[in-house]
């Protein structure tokens, strides 16, 4: 997580970090995902970020200057939710297109491909509204109210 924060602070993509460090993109992804990097990878990353190798080896809580704040965590989660929505939308588009092609190729007079398109489409719309926080019925404010209610505190 330290590597991810340092990368994001500089506005770099994982691809850019891999080019600067000489590591593969997959290695950068694994390290950011929590896998323990080797010493050579640590040296490469430390050189790129211009910090000591020991700063990268330590736990994130031990280095106050590179801790991830709650605001940063919230932004990272929001960006991940939007990214997940776009991945979902791409899957939907590809698979539904394939279903329509199969429907046309089989030559049946009945357009059955509309049913999965509509059903899954409702899920896509719901996912988009949630990811972009258009309708946020169960957001942080709702959670806070529910916790307060269950703890018996006045709002």
C-alpha positions in Angstrom: 0.0 0.0 0.0 3.0 2.3 0.6 4.0 1.9 -3.0 0.6 2.7 -4.3 0.3 5.8 -2.2 3.8 7.0 -3.3 2.8 6.3 -6.9 -0.5 8.1 -6.6 1.1 11.1 -4.9 3.3 11.6 -8.0 0.4 11.0 -10.4 1.9 8.0 -12.0 0.2 5.0 -13.5 1.4 1.5 -12.7 2.8 1.4 -16.3 4.8 4.6 -15.7 6.1 3.2 -12.4 7.1 0.0 -14.1 9.0 1.9 -16.8 10.8 4.2 -14.3 11.7 1.3 -12.0 12.5 -1.4 -14.6 10.0 -3.8 -13.0 7.1 -5.4 -14.9 3.6 -4.0 -14.6 2.5 -7.3 -13.1 5.2 -7.0 -10.4 4.1 -3.5 -9.5 0.5 -4.8 -9.3 1.5 -7.7 -7.0 3.5 -5.4 -4.7 0.6 -2.9 -4.5 -1.7 -5.9 -3.9 0.2 -6.8 -0.8 2.7 -9.4 -2.0 6.1 -9.1 -0.4 8.7 -7.8 -2.9 12.2 -9.0 -3.3 15.2 -7.0 -2.3 16.1 -6.0 -5.9 12.5 -4.8 -6.5 12.7 -2.8 -3.3 15.9 -1.2 -4.4 14.5 -0.3 -7.7 11.4 1.3 -6.2 13.3 3.1 -3.5 15.6 4.6 -6.1 12.6 5.8 -8.2 10.8 7.3 -5.1 14.1 8.6 -3.8 13.7 7.1 -0.3 15.5 4.5 1.7 14.8 0.8 1.2 13.9 0.5 4.9 11.1 3.0 4.4 9.5 0.6 1.9 10.1 -2.5 4.0 8.4 -1.1 7.1 4.7 -1.4 7.9 2.7 1.6 6.7 1.6 2.5 10.2 5.3 3.0 11.3 5.9 5.8 8.7 3.7 8.7 9.5 4.7 10.7 6.4 3.4 8.0 4.1 0.3 6.8 6.0 -2.9 6.7 4.0 -5.5 9.1 5.5 -9.2 8.4 5.7 -9.9 10.9 2.9 -7.3 9.2 0.6 -8.9 5.8 1.4 -12.3 7.1 0.6 -11.1 8.6 -2.7 -9.3 5.3 -3.6 -12.5 3.3 -2.9 -14.6 5.7 -5.0 -12.2 5.5 -7.9 -12.2 1.7 -7.6 -16.0 1.7 -7.6 -16.1 3.7 -10.8 -13.4 1.5 -12.4 -15.5 -1.6 -11.4 -18.5 0.0 -13.0 -16.7 0.6 -16.3 -15.4 -3.0 -16.3 -19.0 -4.2 -15.7 -20.3 -2.0 -18.5 -17.7 -3.3 -21.0 -18.5 -6.9 -20.0 -22.2 -6.1 -20.5 -21.7 -4.5 -23.9 -19.5 -7.4 -25.2 -21.6 -10.2 -24.0 -25.0 -8.7 -24.9 -23.6 -7.9 -28.4 -22.5 -11.5 -28.7 -25.9 -12.7 -27.7 -27.6 -10.5 -30.3 -25.2 -11.8 -33.0 -26.0 -15.4 -32.0 -29.7 -14.5 -32.0 -29.4 -13.1 -35.6 -27.2 -16.0 -36.8 -29.6 -18.7 -35.6 -32.3 -17.0 -37.7 -35.1 -17.5 -35.2 -37.9 -15.0 -35.6 -38.1 -14.5 -31.9 -35.7 -11.9 -30.4 -34.8 -13.6 -27.1 -31.6 -11.5 -26.7 -33.7 -8.6 -25.4 -34.5 -10.4 -22.2 -30.9 -10.8 -20.9 -30.1 -7.3 -22.2 -33.0 -5.8 -20.2 -32.3 -7.8 -17.0 -28.6 -7.2 -16.9 -29.3 -3.6 -18.0 -31.2 -3.0 -14.8 -28.2 -4.2 -12.9 -25.8 -1.9 -14.9 -28.0 1.1 -14.2 -28.1 0.3 -10.5 -24.3 -0.2 -10.4 -23.8 3.1 -12.2 -26.1 5.0 -9.9 -24.3 3.6 -6.9 -20.7 4.1 -8.3 -21.4 7.7 -9.2 -23.3 8.3 -6.0 -26.4 9.5 -7.8 -28.6 7.5 -5.5 -26.8 6.8 -2.3 -29.5 5.4 0.0 -27.1 3.3 2.0 -24.1 5.7 2.1 -22.0 6.9 5.0 -24.7 9.1 6.4 -27.2 6.2 6.5 -24.6 4.0 8.2 -23.9 6.6 10.9 -27.6 7.0 11.6 -28.0 3.2 11.9 -25.0 2.9 14.3 -26.3 5.8 16.4 -29.8 4.3 16.5 -28.5 0.9 17.6 -26.3 2.4 20.2 -29.4 4.2 21.6 -27.9 7.7 21.1 -30.0 10.7 20.0 -29.2 12.1 16.6 
